[in-house]
């Protein structure tokens, strides 16, 4: 009914830069998304003030139906970064949206190892939050570096150990290309962070690994 009115702008943003399509995508309203995308005067890839597109928000919230609709559009960039350089894949990985992660990874334009403003990759985000399913999906990719450090020198293993995610720690340690004793910029290792945060299960796993130095000091000794 509103779209039949001439004075109604179907792509008008609010004070945060969020358009009707943005809001519908975020909340998974597929029917509304389809109606709006039929309009030539609606930009399907229009970001809000934070640089987050409708696809970004749908991916973040696990709205698989909306993600599928938007990915079918040639005028939607599936790897577009927000103001903090996070991609739709990065946000989907952070929140453990396995279905969305799989859909995004089918697109050749999507870089599965693209870092955000802090240097954190989708794998780092998934590892930090203990999303084992997403970690497994990403580790199956040849174009994902499982030991890639962020701007602070912290690797996916470091984040998993710091958060006490034993399942993710085990998956990463099974990789030959992951250094179990890799220090960050302050010379703190995964074992240091696991110990500091009292994650006994992770500490036990790391101590069983022969390549881990249990007496390695950080920059402060």
C-alpha positions in Angstrom: 0.0 0.0 0.0 2.8 2.4 0.9 4.7 1.7 -2.3 1.7 2.8 -4.3 2.1 6.3 -3.0 4.1 8.7 -5.2 5.4 10.6 -2.2 6.9 7.5 -0.6 10.6 7.0 -1.2 11.2 3.2 -1.0 14.9 3.6 -0.4 14.9 6.4 2.2 17.3 5.9 5.0 16.7 6.8 8.7 19.2 8.8 10.8 21.4 5.7 11.0 21.4 5.2 7.3 19.2 2.1 7.4 16.8 1.7 4.5 13.5 -0.3 4.5 15.4 -3.1 2.6 18.2 -3.0 5.3 15.6 -3.5 8.0 13.7 -6.3 6.2 17.0 -8.1 5.5 18.2 -7.9 9.0 14.9 -9.4 10.4 14.6 -12.1 7.7 11.4 -10.8 6.1 11.9 -12.5 2.7 8.6 -11.5 1.2 9.3 -7.8 1.9 12.8 -8.1 0.6 11.5 -9.6 -2.7 8.9 -6.7 -3.1 11.6 -4.1 -2.5 14.1 -5.7 -4.8 11.6 -5.5 -7.7 11.9 -1.7 -7.6 14.4 0.1 -9.8 14.7 2.8 -7.2 15.9 0.5 -4.4 19.7 0.0 -4.0 20.2 -3.6 -2.9 23.7 -3.0 -1.7 23.2 0.4 0.1 25.2 0.5 3.4 24.1 2.2 6.6 26.3 4.8 8.3 28.5 2.0 9.7 29.0 0.6 6.2 26.9 -2.5 6.8 24.9 -3.6 3.8 21.6 -5.6 3.8 23.6 -8.7 3.0 26.0 -8.0 5.9 23.0 -7.8 8.3 21.2 -10.8 7.0 24.5 -12.9 7.1 25.2 -11.7 10.7 21.7 -12.8 11.9 21.7 -16.1 10.0 18.8 -15.1 7.7 19.6 -17.8 5.1 16.6 -17.1 2.9 17.4 -13.4 2.5 21.1 -14.2 2.0 20.2 -16.5 -0.9 18.0 -13.8 -2.5 20.6 -11.1 -2.2 23.4 -13.4 -3.5 21.5 -13.9 -6.7 21.9 -10.2 -7.5 24.7 -9.1 -9.7 24.6 -5.6 -8.0 25.3 -7.0 -4.6 28.9 -7.3 -3.5 29.2 -10.5 -1.3 32.6 -9.5 0.0 31.9 -5.8 0.8 33.5 -4.6 4.0 31.9 -2.3 6.6 33.7 0.6 8.2 35.6 -1.8 10.4 36.6 -3.9 7.4 34.4 -6.8 8.4 32.8 -8.7 5.6 29.5 -10.6 5.6 31.5 -13.8 5.9 33.4 -12.5 8.9 30.1 -11.6 10.7 28.5 -14.9 9.9 31.6 -16.7 11.2 31.6 -14.6 14.4 28.0 -15.6 15.1 28.4 -19.3 14.0 26.0 -19.1 11.1 27.1 -22.3 9.3 24.5 -22.2 6.6 25.3 -18.7 5.6 29.1 -19.4 5.7 28.7 -22.2 3.3 26.6 -20.0 0.9 29.1 -17.2 0.9 32.0 -19.5 0.3 30.4 -20.7 -2.9 31.1 -17.2 -4.3 34.4 -16.8 -6.0 34.5 -13.1 -5.1 34.5 -13.9 -1.4 37.9 -14.0 0.3 37.7 -16.6 3.1 40.8 -15.3 4.8 40.1 -11.5 4.6 41.1 -9.7 7.8 39.1 -6.9 9.4 40.5 -3.6 10.8 42.1 -5.6 13.7 43.6 -8.2 11.4 41.2 -10.8 12.5 40.1 -13.3 9.9 36.8 -15.2 9.7 38.6 -18.2 11.2 39.9 -16.1 14.1 36.3 -14.9 14.8 34.9 -18.4 14.7 37.7 -19.8 16.9 37.3 -17.0 19.5 33.6 -17.8 19.9 34.0 -21.6 19.8 31.9 -22.2 16.7 33.4 -25.6 15.8 31.2 -26.2 12.8 32.4 -22.9 11.1 36.0 -23.6 12.1 35.8 -27.0 10.4 34.3 -25.5 7.2 37.1 -22.9 7.0 39.9 -25.3 7.8 38.8 -27.4 4.8 39.8 -24.5 2.5 43.3 -24.3 1.0 43.1 -20.5 0.9 42.7 -20.1 4.6 45.8 -19.7 6.8 45.0 -21.5 10.1 47.9 -19.8 11.9 47.4 -16.3 10.6 48.1 -13.7 13.3 46.1 -10.5 13.7 47.5 -7.0 14.4 48.2 -8.1 18.0 50.1 -11.2 16.9 47.3 -13.4 18.2 46.4 -16.5 16.1 43.1 -18.5 16.0 44.6 -21.0 18.4 45.5 -18.2 20.8 41.9 -16.9 20.8 40.4 -20.4 21.2 42.8 -21.2 24.1 42.0 -17.8 25.7 38.3 -18.5 25.6 38.6 -22.2 26.7 37.2 -23.8 23.6 38.7 -27.3 23.8 37.1 -28.6 20.6 38.5 -25.8 18.5 41.9 -26.0 20.2 42.1 -29.7 19.3 41.1 -29.1 15.7 43.8 -26.5 15.2 46.4 -28.5 16.9 45.8 -31.4 14.5 47.1 -29.1 11.7 50.8 -29.3 10.8 50.8 -25.7 9.8 49.7 -24.4 13.3 52.4 -23.5 15.8 51.1 -24.5 19.2 53.6 -22.2 21.0 53.4 -19.1 18.8 53.7 -15.9 20.8 51.8 -12.7 20.2 53.3 -9.2 20.1 53.8 -9.4 23.9 55.4 -12.9 23.7 52.3 -14.4 25.3 51.5 -17.9 24.0 48.2 -19.8 23.8 49.3 -21.7 27.0 49.8 -18.3 28.8 46.2 -17.2 27.9 44.6 -20.5 28.8 46.4 -20.5 32.1 45.6 -16.8 32.8 41.9 -17.5 32.2 41.9 -20.7 34.2 40.9 -23.0 31.4 42.2 -26.3 32.9 41.0 -28.5 30.0 42.9 -26.4 27.4 46.0 -26.2 29.6 46.1 -30.0 29.8 45.7 -30.4 26.0 48.5 -27.9 25.4 50.9 -29.4 28.0 50.4 -32.8 26.3 51.8 -31.2 23.1 55.5 -31.7 22.9 56.2 -28.4 21.1 54.8 -26.3 23.9 57.3 -24.6 26.3 55.5 -24.5 29.7 58.0 -22.1 31.2 58.2 -19.5 28.3 58.1 -15.9 29.7 56.3 -13.0 28.1 57.9 -9.5 27.6 57.5 -8.8 31.3 59.2 -12.0 32.3 
